[in-house]
Amino acid sequence: MLLVMIQWVMKVPLNVGVQFNQSKKFYYLLLVCLQEIIVLFSKLLKNHTFRLNNYLILLKSQTDQC
């Protein structure tokens, strides 16, 4: 989905003033979307590493008991 959007952006002509104005708005929206996606991924990743860290601590505590 994202790749298709990027490919579509590459095809947007930047030579005409009106089209340039519209594409500037589009680029801005694309940037906002990318920012949101990055934030979402970082939250997911942080949550995942947090779980992984908890799992490793649990594993360590179990091996210490042995």
N, C-alpha and C positions, 0 to 999 in steps of 0.2 A: 504493500500500500504506500509506504513512505517512498520507496524507490520510484514508483510510478509518479508520485507527486514531484519528486526531484527531476525526473526526466521531462515532465510537463513544463516545469519552470525553465529548464534549459531551452525549450522551444519558444518561450515567450519572447516576441521581438521587442527590442528596447529602443528602436530608432525614432518612432513617432511620439510626440509629446504626450498625447492623451493616453496612448498605450503605456508609455513610460510611467505616467501617474498611476494608472491602474495596476501595473506590475509592481510598483513600489509598495502599494497597499498589500498586494499579494505576498511579496517578499517579507513584509512586516508580519503578516498573519502566519506565514510559514515559519518564521523565526520564533514567534510566540508558541506555535505548535511544537516545534523542536525543543524549545525550552521546557514545555510541559512534559514532553516525552522523557527528556533527560532527567527531570526531577522525579518522575514516576519510577524510572528505572533505578535511580540512585536510592530511592526509598525501598524498593523491592530488594535491591542488592544489600542495603544496610540491614534490612530485616533478615535476609537470608544469612548473612555473615554473623549476625547476632545469634541466630538459631544454631549455626554451626559452632560458634564459640561456646554456647551453652552445652551443646552435645559433647564437645571436646573436654570441657570441664567435668561433665558427668562421667565420661569415659575414664578420665584421669583419676577421679575419685574412686571409681570401681576397681581400677587396677591397683590403686594404693591399698585397698582393703584386702586384696588377695595375698 
